[in-house]
Amino acid sequence: MKYFTLIVLFALFSCANKEDILLPKANTTIVKNVDDLSPIYIFFRTKGKDTLAEVNRKNSIISTNWILNVDKRLPLRLAIPEIIKLQEKKRTEKAHKNEKAENYYSYADTIGKNLAFIPFTNVYYKLEKPKSGGAIFFTKNNEVLVDGIVVKQEELQTYLNKSLNNKSIQYIFCFDKNLNFGSYIQNKIFINSLKLPSSEFNIKQEEFIY
């Protein structure tokens, strides 16, 4: 749908529209074009002192690629439970299931000046801390903790290269539940840039929200 990007950018960034969503931002594009899609929106809402995640999936079709437009201000503790519900709805649907249909998060590429997407079809979220070792923690303070040690993002690949010599280690990615969705997407894009063994990491992905 060639006009989709322009339509969505207008819908999401128009200040006059009460349905505005502030999309996450990054400086690179993982996926630029998605066809045969259904947009789903998760809005940032407030009620008194409470923050709420409000889902609008009126136009979602099970057999299509789903684009989740999630407000970057939402904390993961509110956004991820709603995303899990959407995932389960699509995974358990039998009548109109399309094995080729994917799920993507949308974000704004500030360098390319375009709407971009990152796939998360195979991610299985766990609302807990992992019970085994090998966890990489992304904290709400934008720190990365590995084996209890604070590691700078630019040094993480080197650290993992040394650790991955031990074939028994399989690292798991964990995110603070109070991390906002914008930071979460930036971290996922960073993870995408890491060189990890595909045989261990790309079959079934689990992410822990602790």
LOBA-825576 format. One record per residue: x, y, z of N, C-alpha, C, CB in turn. Coordinates in steps of 0.02 Angstrom, whole numbers, plus 50000, padded with zeros to 5 digits. Last residue first. Glycine has a CB too. Layout:
<rs>
XYZXYZXYZXYZ ...
</rs>
This chain:
<rs>
505334960951691505384959651764505234965751806506074957051781 505064952151554504894958851580504844958151655504224961651548 506024943051442505754943451510505664950751530506224939851560 505774934551292505994940651324505634941151392505844946851280 506274921651185505924923451247506214929951273505964917851301 506124914751025506404920051067505964921151129506484926551027 506614901350935506074903750978506374908751027505724897851016 507664903150838507144898050831506524900250871507394891150854 508734911750858508214913750811507654908650803508514915150746 509764907650943509384913550961508774914850917509824919450957 510464896450899510244896650968509734902250980510834897551015 510774898550767510484892150786510204892150856511004886650779 511414911050762510714910450739510394903950762510684910850664 512374918850881512284912450845511554911250827512544906550889 512444936450845512324930950891512224924550851511704932450935 512934952050837513064945950800513014940150850513754946050765 511784965750855512274961150883512344954950839512084959150955 510734972750804511394974150775511934969350801511594981250789 509674969250883509664966950814510344967850780509134970650775 509964976750996510044969450998510074966550928509474966151038 509574989350946510274988150964510404980650966510434991251033 508214987050935508604988650874509344987550887508464995950852 507914985351069507814979751023508194980950957507054978851008 508194998151119508594992351141508524986451094508394990351212 507195005351054507905007051041508355001251062508095013451078 506084999251114506194998451042506925000151024505715003051003 506295003751248506264996551232506404995351158505574993651251 506145017351238506805014651254506845007251237506975015751329 504755017551209505235020551163505935017851175505235028051171 504175011951322504165008151259504655010951208503465007951230 505155013351474504625015551427504705012151360504635023251419 505335002251609505645005151550505085007451503506125000151515 504744995051707504625002251709504975005951651504855005151775 505204982251692504494983551677504324990951677504064979951728 506734979751611506394982451670505674984251651506774988651698 507024965151518506904972351517506514974351580506514974351454 508164953251451507684955151503507634962751505507904952251573 508664939951350508584947151357508014948851404508474950351288 509854927351378509144929051376509094936651387508724925051429 511134917051306510914923151339510184924651326511334928951316 511744902051341511254905151295510964911251330510694900051275 513164892251357512844898451376512354900751321513364903951391 513844881651306513274880151350512884886351370513514876451412 514954885851237514364884151198513754882651241514514878251155 515954898551265515654893251305514984891451273515564895451380 516104908651180516564903051170516344897051212517284904951189 515314918551225515004913751180515474908151159514744917151119 516154927151297515714922451333515444916951288515144926251364 516774934551197517184930551243516754925251277517504935151297 515674940451136516124936351096516554931851140516574940751052 515144948251238514794942151218515244937551177514164943951178 516094958651241515974954651301515644947951282515534958451351 515924963951113516574961151132516494956551192517074966751147 514594968451123514764963351074515424959951092514814966451004 514684978451225514314972151237514504966751187513564973451234 515214990751209515684985451228515354978651234516024987351293 514184999251185514684998751132515204993351147515035005351124 513484998351307513204995351246513744994351193512654999751219 514464993451449514244998651402513994995251338514825003551386 513914983851584514304983751521514024989251476514264976751486 513984979351749513744984551704514214984851643513714991551740 513704962651801514194967851784513874972951737514834964751753 512894951751816512964956351873513444962051862513174952551933 512894946351690513234942651744513374947251804513894939651719 512604962151634512744955351612513144951951666513124955251544 511594976051609511904971751659511984964651632511484971651725 511564991951548511544984851527511924980851579511834983851455 510515006151579511125002351590511014995251565511315002351665 509405014451580509775013451517510465010351528509855020051481 508675013651691509175018951690509625018451628509605018651753 507935002451680507585008751666508065014751665507035010051717 509024990251600508694993451656508354999851635509204994851711 509174975151530509134982151510508714985751562508824982951437 510154961051560509634965451586509714972551558509654965551663 510384945351506510614952151492510044956751511510824953151417 510754929751583510274935151568510624941751556509764935851626 511364917851621511454920251553510984925851534511374914651506 510324906351718510824911451708510854913851637511504908951729 508544904551753509204902151736509684907951726509184897751673 507374911051772507604906851827508304903951813507114901151838 507034928351734507214921551714507494917551773507734921751657 505644936851809506354936351799506524929251777506744938251864 504124940051712504494937751771505244938151757504294930451790 503204937851601503164943351649503474941251715502424945551660 503804934451443503724931651510503724937351560504284926351527 503384933151271503524937251330503374933451394503124943651328 504114927751130503654925451182503844929151247503694917551192 504284932150962504454933851031503904931251078504544941451040 504004930550830504214924650867504414926050939504794921450832 503654943650785503194938050779503364932250825503174935550707 504224955850777504244952550842503794946450843504044957550898 505144967150669504724961350680504784958550751504894955850630 504994984350652505424979150678504984973150695505824981550740 504934998050535504624992550571505144987650596504104988950526 504665015750502505045009450497504725004350543505785010550516 504385030350410504105025650457504475019050447503335024850448 505755041850384505225037350362504965033250420505475032850306 506995048550389506365052350387505795048050361506455058650344 508225043050410507915041950345507265045750335507795034750334 508345047850543508855049250492508555048650422509455044450500 507295043550618507425050750617507955052750566507635053050686 506065032650594506775033250580506935040650570506985029050516 504865028350710505065033450662505825033450655504825040450684 504045012250713504415017650745504625022550690505045014850784 503014997850748503205003550707503615008550748502585007050677 503234980350759503154986650794503354992250745503584986950860 502374966750679502894971750680502714977350728503024974650609 502084949950636501914955450680502504960250682501724952950752 501564941350483502034943250535501744948750579502704945550504 500954927450394500814934050422501274935450481500084934550443 501114914550355501614919350330501514926350359501584919650255 500044907450402500704906050431501234911050410500924899150411 498554913250444499024913750388499724913050417498934920650349 496924908350494497634908850509498054908950445497854902950553 495564908150507495854912550456496604913250464495524919450459 495304897850604494904898550544495244902550489494244901750561 496154898950717496224893350671495884894650603495934887150701 497054908350834496534908450782496664902850731496524915450747 498134908650916497634903450929497084903250877497334904350998 498884919650875499184912950875498674907350881499684912350931 498034930550894498244928750827498514921650823498774933550802 497874930351033497294930550989497484928150919496994937550986 499184931351077498814925251089498194924751044498604924751162 499484944651038499864939051011499464932551017500534938351047 498574951751118498524952051046498884946251012498804958751020 499074948551245498384946851227498294946751151497894951751259 500354954351236500284947151245499584944751225500434945151318 499994967751231500304964751173500264957151176501044967051167 499554969651360499084970551305499344967351241498944978051294 500744967251432500164962951442499644963551387499834964551509 501564978351378501694971251361501104966651375502304968851398 501094990751431501044989151359501104981651345501594992851321 501314990851569500644991951543500574989651471500464999351548 502644988251586502174984651630501454985651608502264987151702 503284997151501503194990251479502694986551522503854986551480 502465013151494502935008451525502785001351502502915009051602 502245024151356501965018751397502505014551429501495014351356 502815032751268502805034651338502555029051384502375040751347 502645028451137503305027551168503325029151242503805031751132 501245019251090501495025651114502135024551154500965029251156 501325008350953501295008851026501605015451048501665002851060 500655000350830500885007150842500785008650916500485012350797 500934985650753500754988450818501074995250825500964983650875 500324978150614500784983550633500534986350699500814989050578 500194961750555499964966650604500514971750618499754963150670 499754954950400500304957150443500034962450490500904959950401 498204945250403498664950250378499274951150424498304956950369 497264936850459497674934050405498194938950378497234931850349 496544944650554496994939350575497484937250521496604933350598 496454961750549496234955650514496764950350528496144956950437 495944976450633496414970850627496094964750595496694969050696 495214987750659495334986150589495804980150579495624992050554 495154988750798494534988050759494654985650688494174994650757 495994989550905496154984650853495554983550808496394978050884 496644999251021496154999850968496364995150912496095007250942 496945000051195497054996551132496474997751084497144988951143 497755009751311497105008651279497225005851209496695015151276 498485009851464498615007951394497945006151363499125001951390 498605023151584498265017451555498495016151484497505018451557 499095029851738499235029351667498925022851641500005029451654 498305039651866498465033251836498615033851762497905028351847 497815050851922498535049851928498765043451895498735049852000 496545052651807496795054951872497545054451873496475050851930 497085043851682496455044451719496635046251791496025037751716 497825044351522497865045651593497165046251622498275052051607 498555034251392497985037751421498135039151496497335033651413 499255030151243499435032351310498855036451337500115036551310 498665016551140498715023551159498935024451231498035027051148 499035006451017499015006151090499185013151115499525000851118 498295000450868498555006150906498495004850981498175012650887 498634992050718498354991650786498684997050827498464984350818 498344989550545498634993650598498264992650664498635001050579 498724976350440498194979050483498524983150538497744973350513 499294973550269499364974750341498724977150374499904979850352 500014971350142499464967250168499444967650244499534959850145 501764975350167501144975250129500624970950165501274972450058 503004985950224502594980150242501934980650203502454979850320 504634992750217503974991850185503634985450209504054991750109 505774992750300505494999050275504784998350249505935001850221 506544986850444506104985050387505764991450365505584979450407 507514994950509507584987650506507184985050446507344984250572 508345010150497507745006450477507904999050473507485008950409 508945021550624509045016550572508385013150556509575011350594 508805028950738509185031850683509345026850628509835034850709 507165030650814507825027550808508165030550747507775019850802 505755032450923506195035050871506865031250873506315042650881 504015028050950504735027650966505145030250908504935020350983 502665039850926503025033750909503735033850936503025032750833 501335045351005502035047150999502425040850987502295050951063 499775047050933500235042350964500935045050953500155035050934 498215055850943498935055750930499285050050967499245062350950 496865058050945497085051150945497835050550931496705047250893 496565071150928496585068750997496825061551003495895069351028 497445080950818497065074750823497135072050894497315069550772 498275091350805497565092950814497145086750827497305096650755 499495086450776499395089050844498655090350857499795095450854 499855071950693499455077950690499275080350760498805076750649 500505059850696500875065650718500485072150714501495066250678 499715049450649500055048650713500375055150739500575043450707 499185053250527498725051250581499065051350648498445044350567 500335055750452499865061150465499425059450524499425062450403 500905043050451501285048650479500815054450495501825050950431 499905035950384500045034550454500425040250487500445028050461 499965041650255499345041650294499485040750368498865036250269 501275038950216501045045850221500415046350264500915048750152 501255024650217501725028450259501485035650269502425028450229 500265021150121500175019550192500615023950236500335012250205 500305022049987500165028250023500115027250098499515031249998 500545009149940501075014149933500945020549972501165015849861 500434994150000500005000050000500455006150000499515000050062 
</rs>
